[in-house]
Amino acid sequence: MQSIITLPATSGALAFDGEPSNAELDAVELEMPLILAEVDLLDAEIMTIDRPATELDERRIRRSRNRVLAERRDLTNRTGLAQSGGAA
């Protein structure tokens, strides 16, 4: 019969208290404008689920999509995720 080896309770890998770290909170704060823009887009799309979209609804959705794209661009520029090179 094989014995099961357990790790000691003092292991750093097991010491998770369920709270986000400061780095995770900073990352969420950095992404918050994008998150809010995506929530606005979702709200605009939800409003048109059970009825035909009016011209005003279409404009609202288009503005929300543009805001999401702008926030993604800004987040990419802030975090330095843009890669150099690419197709010309």
MIRONU-98773 format. One record per residue (C-alpha): x negated, y, z; chain; residue number from 1. Coordinates in steps of 0.5 Angstrom, whole numbers. Example, Ala and Ser with C-alpha at 12.3 -4.5 7.8 and 13.67 -1.06 7.14 Angstrom:
# residues 2
pt X -25 | Y -9 | Z 16 | mol A | seq 1
pt X -27 | Y -2 | Z 14 | mol A | seq 2
This chain:
# residues 88
pt X 0 | Y 0 | Z 0 | mol A | seq 1
pt X -3 | Y 7 | Z -2 | mol A | seq 2
pt X -2 | Y 13 | Z 3 | mol A | seq 3
pt X 0 | Y 19 | Z 1 | mol A | seq 4
pt X -5 | Y 25 | Z 3 | mol A | seq 5
pt X -2 | Y 32 | Z 5 | mol A | seq 6
pt X -5 | Y 38 | Z 4 | mol A | seq 7
pt X -6 | Y 42 | Z 11 | mol A | seq 8
pt X 0 | Y 48 | Z 12 | mol A | seq 9
pt X -6 | Y 53 | Z 12 | mol A | seq 10
pt X -7 | Y 52 | Z 5 | mol A | seq 11
pt X -7 | Y 59 | Z 1 | mol A | seq 12
pt X -3 | Y 56 | Z -4 | mol A | seq 13
pt X 3 | Y 54 | Z 0 | mol A | seq 14
pt X 3 | Y 61 | Z 4 | mol A | seq 15
pt X 9 | Y 64 | Z 0 | mol A | seq 16
pt X 13 | Y 68 | Z 4 | mol A | seq 17
pt X 19 | Y 69 | Z -2 | mol A | seq 18
pt X 17 | Y 76 | Z -3 | mol A | seq 19
pt X 14 | Y 80 | Z -9 | mol A | seq 20
pt X 7 | Y 82 | Z -9 | mol A | seq 21
pt X 5 | Y 89 | Z -9 | mol A | seq 22
pt X 2 | Y 88 | Z -16 | mol A | seq 23
pt X 9 | Y 85 | Z -18 | mol A | seq 24
pt X 13 | Y 91 | Z -16 | mol A | seq 25
pt X 8 | Y 95 | Z -20 | mol A | seq 26
pt X 9 | Y 91 | Z -26 | mol A | seq 27
pt X 17 | Y 92 | Z -25 | mol A | seq 28
pt X 17 | Y 99 | Z -24 | mol A | seq 29
pt X 13 | Y 100 | Z -30 | mol A | seq 30
pt X 18 | Y 96 | Z -34 | mol A | seq 31
pt X 24 | Y 100 | Z -31 | mol A | seq 32
pt X 25 | Y 105 | Z -36 | mol A | seq 33
pt X 25 | Y 99 | Z -41 | mol A | seq 34
pt X 30 | Y 95 | Z -37 | mol A | seq 35
pt X 35 | Y 100 | Z -36 | mol A | seq 36
pt X 35 | Y 102 | Z -44 | mol A | seq 37
pt X 36 | Y 94 | Z -45 | mol A | seq 38
pt X 42 | Y 95 | Z -39 | mol A | seq 39
pt X 45 | Y 101 | Z -43 | mol A | seq 40
pt X 45 | Y 97 | Z -50 | mol A | seq 41
pt X 48 | Y 91 | Z -47 | mol A | seq 42
pt X 54 | Y 95 | Z -44 | mol A | seq 43
pt X 55 | Y 98 | Z -51 | mol A | seq 44
pt X 55 | Y 91 | Z -54 | mol A | seq 45
pt X 60 | Y 89 | Z -48 | mol A | seq 46
pt X 65 | Y 94 | Z -50 | mol A | seq 47
pt X 66 | Y 92 | Z -57 | mol A | seq 48
pt X 67 | Y 84 | Z -55 | mol A | seq 49
pt X 74 | Y 84 | Z -55 | mol A | seq 50
pt X 76 | Y 89 | Z -60 | mol A | seq 51
pt X 73 | Y 92 | Z -67 | mol A | seq 52
pt X 68 | Y 97 | Z -66 | mol A | seq 53
pt X 70 | Y 104 | Z -67 | mol A | seq 54
pt X 65 | Y 109 | Z -71 | mol A | seq 55
pt X 63 | Y 112 | Z -64 | mol A | seq 56
pt X 62 | Y 105 | Z -61 | mol A | seq 57
pt X 57 | Y 104 | Z -67 | mol A | seq 58
pt X 53 | Y 110 | Z -66 | mol A | seq 59
pt X 53 | Y 108 | Z -58 | mol A | seq 60
pt X 50 | Y 102 | Z -60 | mol A | seq 61
pt X 45 | Y 105 | Z -65 | mol A | seq 62
pt X 43 | Y 110 | Z -60 | mol A | seq 63
pt X 42 | Y 104 | Z -55 | mol A | seq 64
pt X 38 | Y 100 | Z -60 | mol A | seq 65
pt X 33 | Y 106 | Z -62 | mol A | seq 66
pt X 32 | Y 107 | Z -54 | mol A | seq 67
pt X 30 | Y 100 | Z -53 | mol A | seq 68
pt X 25 | Y 100 | Z -59 | mol A | seq 69
pt X 22 | Y 107 | Z -56 | mol A | seq 70
pt X 22 | Y 104 | Z -49 | mol A | seq 71
pt X 18 | Y 98 | Z -52 | mol A | seq 72
pt X 13 | Y 102 | Z -56 | mol A | seq 73
pt X 12 | Y 107 | Z -50 | mol A | seq 74
pt X 11 | Y 101 | Z -45 | mol A | seq 75
pt X 6 | Y 98 | Z -50 | mol A | seq 76
pt X 2 | Y 104 | Z -51 | mol A | seq 77
pt X 2 | Y 105 | Z -43 | mol A | seq 78
pt X 0 | Y 98 | Z -42 | mol A | seq 79
pt X -5 | Y 98 | Z -47 | mol A | seq 80
pt X -2 | Y 92 | Z -50 | mol A | seq 81
pt X -3 | Y 94 | Z -57 | mol A | seq 82
pt X -8 | Y 90 | Z -62 | mol A | seq 83
pt X -13 | Y 93 | Z -66 | mol A | seq 84
pt X -13 | Y 91 | Z -74 | mol A | seq 85
pt X -7 | Y 88 | Z -77 | mol A | seq 86
pt X -5 | Y 88 | Z -85 | mol A | seq 87
pt X -6 | Y 94 | Z -88 | mol A | seq 88
